[in-house]
Amino acid sequence: MGKLKEFDITFKDNKVVYSPGESLSGTLKITTTEALLCKDIKVNCQGFCGVTSKSNDTAWMVEEQYFSSTLSVADKGTLKLGDHSFPFKFLIPASVPTSFEGNYGKVMYRVRAFIDTPRFSKDYKVEKPFYLLSLLNLNDVPDIHGCSSSSVTKKFTYLLGVKTGTVVLKAHSDMKGYTPGQVIQLTTELHNQSGKTTGTVVACLIQRVTYQTKKPTIDLRTLVQVEGAGVKAGKQVEWKEQIIVPPLPQSSLADCGLINMEYFIQISLKSPEASFLLPIHIGNISVDTTSARPSRPPPPTTDPSRSSTNPTKLENSRRSEPSSQDQETPTCPSPHPAPKPVPRIRVSTSSPASPSAPPAEMDYLVMGAKGQAPPSHSSLRAVPTPSLPSTHSCLLSTAPQHSHMRLLPAMSRAVAATHKTTS
């Protein structure tokens, strides 16, 4: 390093994980081997997000800055031979997103130091990253109580198109929100109204990350997969499965406008081909199932004598036929909006740089605020019920291992301490 023996940034108590609104303090340490002329010594604290359309590329196409604070710790002069320490302190804004690292973008926070030397002399710079953890309380997510459900009806032909049949596929989860380590209770019903045995039923936990570039880039990852046997002709079977949620980043990156993250359970039938998605949320503080849920208002009663002659406003809004007044007063059609850019969809397989809360070595939000140890990958297995035999492949051979989705021990201690405070 030339005239510098040491040029390093240290944080107070070696802390590397912070919360929004917290202060960050530390020391810039400089050890010189000889006198060094300098024009200025500055320390900068910065938070930003960058996205690109190329995997693992840091030449960002679009950037979003959250804050950048600079502190001058020394003016023009000479650094004498020996050790020098310059303390600094910054206040992290209250509205900033959680740290994140993905294939096509990052939310990064760092402290940098610069020594500006006179002309024709070498400048020096050093930086050190830190990480922000903003806990997602699932109880604050709108409409989080209840289950996530959907269904699909598929008509198909078989025996070279001679015969036709119908299958009805329904599924629901026990909740809409989960924390890492919790178990998703999944119930699927398949009614085979045909004379042919169906293919296997597959349930997958899918992560979808959208990066907002000029043409949005969508990164799809299959995290967990379980599989059940097909249903014989004319039979109706209920299939129950359990999926353990692995250590994952939280669903939404609040206050980040360039990266959006979603989770789904995809239910699909191999033959005939049919599928649908059950949206779920992944957070850090689990849903309080003991609290009283808001009761739904009773459905409005309708007078039978008026049901055919006086339809409700909702019925009127769903009708496609214009009223007599609309026919008498024609309106000009509204202009068509400009077409939106078609997003790029990238399906990730075994790429080691998958989306995760940085750094890659961290144990991300294990068990949220419950303080429990994260499940090992050997425990990520589906437990079938006796009613329907099934074979399982909890982590696909093409799916990435989750070692890159783990936090440093400091992150785990921070989550545990937060849980104790909130409880």
C-alpha positions in Angstrom: 0.0 0.0 0.0 2.9 2.3 -0.5 3.3 4.7 2.4 0.4 3.1 4.3 0.9 0.0 6.5 -2.7 -0.1 7.6 -5.8 1.5 6.2 -8.9 -0.1 7.6 -12.5 0.6 8.8 -13.8 -1.0 12.0 -17.3 -0.8 13.4 -18.1 -0.4 17.1 -18.2 -3.8 18.8 -17.6 -5.3 15.4 -21.2 -5.0 14.6 -22.2 -5.6 11.0 -26.0 -5.9 11.1 -28.1 -2.8 11.8 -31.8 -1.8 11.7 -33.3 1.2 9.9 -33.2 4.3 12.1 -30.2 3.0 14.1 -26.8 4.9 14.4 -23.6 3.4 13.0 -20.3 4.3 14.6 -16.8 3.2 14.1 -13.1 4.2 13.6 -10.9 4.7 10.6 -7.5 3.4 11.4 -4.4 4.6 9.4 -0.8 3.5 10.0 1.9 5.2 7.9 5.4 4.1 7.2 6.5 7.7 6.5 5.0 11.1 6.4 2.1 11.4 4.0 0.9 14.7 2.5 -2.9 14.8 2.0 -5.5 17.3 0.9 -8.4 15.7 2.7 -9.6 12.5 4.5 -13.3 11.6 4.1 -15.6 8.9 5.3 -18.8 8.2 3.4 -21.8 6.0 4.4 -24.0 5.0 1.4 -27.0 2.8 0.7 -28.2 2.0 -2.9 -29.8 -0.5 -5.2 -28.5 -1.5 -8.6 -30.1 -3.8 -11.2 -29.0 -5.2 -14.6 -30.2 -7.6 -17.3 -27.1 -9.8 -17.1 -26.6 -12.3 -14.4 -24.0 -11.4 -11.8 -23.1 -8.2 -13.6 -22.2 -5.1 -11.5 -22.4 -2.7 -14.4 -25.8 -1.5 -13.2 -28.3 -0.4 -15.9 -30.5 1.3 -13.3 -29.6 2.6 -9.8 -31.6 3.8 -6.9 -29.9 5.7 -4.0 -31.3 5.7 -0.5 -28.8 7.9 1.3 -25.2 9.1 1.0 -23.6 11.0 3.9 -19.9 12.2 3.9 -17.9 13.3 6.9 -14.5 15.0 6.6 -12.3 13.7 9.4 -9.0 15.5 8.5 -8.2 18.7 6.5 -5.2 19.4 4.4 -1.9 18.6 6.1 0.6 15.9 6.7 0.0 12.6 8.3 3.1 11.9 10.5 4.8 8.5 10.8 2.8 6.2 13.1 -0.8 5.3 14.0 -3.8 7.5 13.5 -7.5 7.0 14.4 -10.4 9.0 13.2 -13.8 8.2 14.8 -17.0 8.6 12.8 -20.8 8.2 13.3 -23.7 8.1 10.9 -27.5 7.9 11.4 -29.2 5.3 9.1 -32.6 6.6 7.7 -35.7 5.0 9.0 -37.2 4.1 5.6 -34.7 1.9 3.8 -35.1 -1.6 2.4 -33.5 -4.8 3.8 -30.2 -5.8 2.3 -30.5 -8.2 -0.6 -28.3 -10.0 -3.2 -29.8 -11.5 -6.3 -28.7 -12.7 -9.7 -29.7 -9.4 -11.4 -29.5 -6.9 -8.6 -28.5 -5.9 -5.1 -29.5 -3.7 -2.2 -26.1 -2.7 -0.7 -24.9 -0.7 2.2 -21.3 0.3 2.8 -18.9 2.7 4.5 -16.0 4.0 2.4 -12.9 6.1 3.3 -10.8 8.2 1.0 -7.4 9.9 1.3 -7.0 12.6 -1.3 -3.4 13.3 -1.9 -1.7 16.2 -4.0 -1.3 15.9 -7.7 0.8 13.1 -9.1 0.5 11.2 -5.8 -1.4 8.0 -5.3 -4.9 8.3 -3.7 -6.1 5.7 -1.3 -9.6 4.3 -0.6 -11.1 1.4 1.3 -14.7 0.2 2.0 -16.5 -2.1 4.3 -20.0 -3.4 3.8 -22.7 -3.6 6.5 -26.2 -5.1 6.4 -29.7 -3.8 7.2 -32.4 -6.1 8.6 -35.9 -4.7 8.5 -38.2 -7.4 10.0 -41.4 -8.2 8.2 -44.3 -8.7 10.6 -46.8 -10.9 8.8 -49.5 -9.6 11.0 -49.1 -6.2 9.2 -49.8 -7.7 5.8 -53.4 -7.0 4.7 -55.8 -10.0 4.5 -53.1 -12.3 5.9 -55.6 -14.5 7.9 -57.3 -17.4 6.4 -56.1 -19.8 3.7 -54.9 -19.4 0.1 -57.0 -21.5 -2.3 -57.7 -21.9 -6.0 -59.0 -24.5 -8.5 -59.0 -25.3 -12.2 -61.2 -27.5 -14.5 -59.6 -29.1 -17.5 -61.4 -30.7 -20.4 -59.2 -33.0 -22.6 -59.4 -35.7 -25.2 -57.8 -39.1 -25.2 -57.6 -42.3 -27.3 -56.6 -40.3 -30.4 -59.3 -37.7 -29.8 -62.1 -40.3 -29.8 -63.1 -39.7 -26.1 -63.3 -36.6 -23.9 -63.0 -36.2 -20.2 -62.7 -33.7 -17.4 -60.6 -33.3 -14.4 -61.2 -30.9 -11.5 -58.1 -29.8 -9.5 -58.5 -27.9 -6.2 -56.0 -27.0 -3.5 -55.6 -24.8 -0.5 -52.9 -24.0 2.1 -53.6 -23.7 5.9 -52.3 -20.1 6.0 -51.3 -17.3 3.8 -48.1 -16.3 5.6 -45.1 -18.3 6.9 -41.7 -17.9 8.5 -38.6 -20.0 7.7 -38.9 -23.3 9.5 -42.7 -23.3 9.6 -44.6 -26.1 7.8 -47.0 -25.4 5.0 -50.0 -27.8 5.3 -51.3 -28.3 1.7 -54.5 -30.1 0.8 -55.2 -31.0 -2.8 -58.4 -32.6 -4.3 -58.4 -34.2 -7.7 -61.6 -35.5 -9.3 -61.0 -37.5 -12.4 -64.2 -37.5 -14.5 -62.7 -39.5 -17.4 -61.9 -43.0 -18.3 -58.1 -42.5 -18.2 -55.7 -42.4 -15.3 -54.2 -39.0 -14.8 -50.5 -38.2 -14.5 -48.8 -37.3 -11.2 -49.7 -34.2 -9.1 -46.8 -31.9 -8.3 -46.6 -29.0 -5.7 -43.7 -26.6 -5.9 -42.6 -23.6 -3.7 -41.6 -21.0 -6.2 -39.7 -17.7 -5.8 -40.2 -15.0 -8.3 -38.0 -11.9 -8.3 -38.7 -9.0 -10.7 -35.9 -6.6 -11.6 -37.2 -3.3 -13.0 -34.9 -2.5 -15.9 -36.0 -1.1 -19.3 -37.5 -4.5 -20.0 -38.3 -6.1 -16.6 -36.3 -9.2 -15.9 -38.1 -12.0 -14.0 -36.0 -14.6 -12.2 -38.0 -17.8 -11.3 -36.6 -20.4 -8.9 -38.1 -23.7 -7.8 -37.2 -24.1 -4.2 -39.0 -27.2 -3.0 -41.0 -29.8 -4.9 -43.3 -32.7 -3.7 -45.1 -35.1 -5.9 -48.1 -37.4 -5.6 -49.4 -40.3 -7.6 -52.0 -40.0 -10.3 -55.7 -40.7 -9.9 -57.5 -43.7 -11.6 -60.4 -43.2 -14.0 -63.6 -42.1 -12.3 -62.0 -41.6 -8.9 -61.8 -38.7 -6.5 -58.8 -38.4 -4.2 -57.6 -36.0 -1.5 -53.8 -35.5 -1.3 -52.3 -33.9 1.8 -48.7 -32.8 1.9 -46.3 -30.8 4.1 -43.6 -28.4 2.9 -41.0 -27.1 5.3 -40.1 -23.5 4.5 -36.4 -23.2 4.0 -34.3 -20.1 5.0 -35.5 -17.4 2.6 -35.5 -13.6 2.2 -38.8 -11.9 3.1 -41.5 -11.5 0.5 -41.4 -7.8 -0.1 -38.5 -5.3 -0.1 -40.3 -2.3 1.4 -39.0 1.1 0.1 -37.2 -0.5 -2.8 -38.6 0.5 -6.2 -36.3 -1.7 -8.4 -36.7 -5.2 -7.0 -39.9 -7.0 -6.1 -40.0 -10.5 -4.6 -43.0 -12.9 -4.5 -43.6 -16.5 -3.4 -46.2 -19.0 -4.7 -47.2 -22.6 -4.3 -47.7 -24.0 -7.8 -50.1 -26.9 -8.1 -49.8 -28.8 -11.4 -51.1 -31.9 -13.1 -48.8 -33.7 -15.5 -51.4 -35.3 -17.7 -53.7 -33.7 -18.7 -51.7 -30.5 -18.2 -53.3 -28.1 -15.7 -51.9 -25.8 -13.1 -52.5 -22.8 -10.9 -50.7 -20.7 -8.3 -51.4 -20.1 -4.6 -49.8 -16.8 -3.5 -48.2 -16.8 0.0 -46.0 -14.5 2.0 -42.6 -15.2 3.7 -41.8 -13.0 6.7 -39.9 -12.8 9.9 -42.6 -12.6 12.6 -45.2 -15.4 12.2 -49.0 -14.9 11.9 -50.8 -14.7 15.2 -53.4 -17.3 14.8 -54.7 -16.8 18.4 -55.9 -13.3 17.9 -59.5 -12.7 17.0 -60.0 -12.5 13.3 -62.3 -9.8 11.9 -65.6 -11.4 11.2 -67.0 -11.1 7.7 -70.3 -9.3 7.4 -73.3 -11.5 6.6 -74.3 -11.7 3.0 -77.1 -9.2 2.2 -80.6 -10.8 1.9 -82.4 -10.4 -1.3 -86.1 -10.2 -1.8 -87.1 -13.0 -4.2 -89.7 -10.9 -5.8 -87.1 -8.3 -6.7 -84.3 -10.5 -7.6 -85.3 -10.8 -11.3 -86.5 -7.3 -11.8 -84.2 -5.1 -9.6 -80.7 -6.4 -9.8 -78.0 -5.1 -7.5 -75.3 -2.7 -8.5 -72.8 -5.5 -8.6 -75.0 -7.4 -11.0 -75.4 -4.3 -13.1 -71.7 -3.7 -13.2 -71.1 -7.3 -14.4 -73.5 -7.1 -17.3 -72.1 -6.6 -20.7 -75.3 -5.3 -22.3 -75.6 -1.5 -22.2 -78.7 0.1 -20.7 -81.3 2.1 -22.6 -79.7 5.4 -21.5 -76.3 4.2 -22.7 -77.8 3.3 -26.1 -79.4 6.8 -26.4 -76.1 8.6 -25.5 -73.2 6.9 -27.3 -69.8 7.6 -26.0 -66.5 7.7 -27.8 -64.2 4.8 -27.2 -61.2 5.6 -25.0 -57.8 5.5 -26.7 -55.8 2.3 -26.2 -52.8 2.6 -23.9 -49.3 2.1 -25.4 -48.1 -1.6 -25.1 -45.9 -2.3 -22.1 -42.5 -3.9 -22.6 -42.5 -7.7 -22.5 -40.5 -8.8 -19.4 -37.6 -11.2 -19.7 -38.2 -14.4 -17.8 -35.2 -16.2 -16.6 -35.5 -19.6 -14.9 -32.7 -20.2 -12.5 -31.4 -23.7 -11.9 -28.2 -24.4 -10.0 -26.7 -20.9 -10.1 -24.7 -20.3 -6.9 -25.6 -16.6 -6.8 -29.3 -16.9 -6.2 -31.4 -14.2 -4.5 -30.8 -14.1 -0.8 -30.4 -11.6 2.0 -26.7 -10.7 1.9 -24.1 -11.7 2.7 -24.1 -15.1 1.0 -22.8 -16.7 4.1 -25.6 -15.6 6.3 -28.2 -17.7 8.0 -31.2 -15.6 6.8 -33.8 -14.9 9.4 -33.9 -18.4 10.6 -37.3 -19.1 12.1 -38.1 -15.4 12.1 -38.6 -14.0 15.6 -39.3 -17.4 17.1 -35.7 -18.0 18.0 -35.6 -21.5 16.8 -32.8 -23.2 14.9 -33.1 -23.3 11.1 -34.0 -26.7 9.7 -31.3 -28.7 8.0 -31.7 -29.5 4.3 -32.1 -33.1 5.3 -35.3 -32.1 7.1 -36.8 -30.5 4.0 -38.9 -33.5 3.1 -42.5 -34.0 2.4 -44.5 -36.3 4.6 -47.3 -38.0 2.7 -50.5 -39.2 4.2 -51.5 -42.9 4.0 -54.5 -42.0 1.8 -52.4 -41.5 -1.3 -48.9 -42.9 -1.9 -46.5 -40.3 -3.1 -42.9 -40.0 -4.0 -40.9 -36.9 -3.0 -38.1 -34.8 -4.2 -38.0 -32.0 -1.7 -35.0 -30.3 -3.3 -34.7 -30.8 -7.0 -31.4 -31.8 -8.5 -31.7 -28.6 -10.5 -32.7 -26.5 -7.5 -29.9 -24.6 -5.7 -28.7 -25.5 -2.3 -29.6 -22.9 0.3 -26.1 -22.5 1.8 -26.0 -19.2 0.0 -29.1 -18.0 1.9 -27.6 -18.1 5.3 -26.7 -15.2 7.6 -23.7 -14.6 9.8 -24.1 -15.5 13.4 -24.4 -11.8 14.1 -27.6 -11.8 12.0 -29.1 -14.7 14.0 -28.3 -13.0 17.3 -29.8 -9.8 16.0 -33.1 -11.6 15.1 -33.2 -13.4 18.4 -32.6 -10.1 20.3 -35.4 -8.4 18.3 -37.8 -11.2 19.2 -37.0 -10.9 22.9 -37.7 -7.2 22.7 -41.0 -7.5 20.8 -42.3 -10.3 23.1 
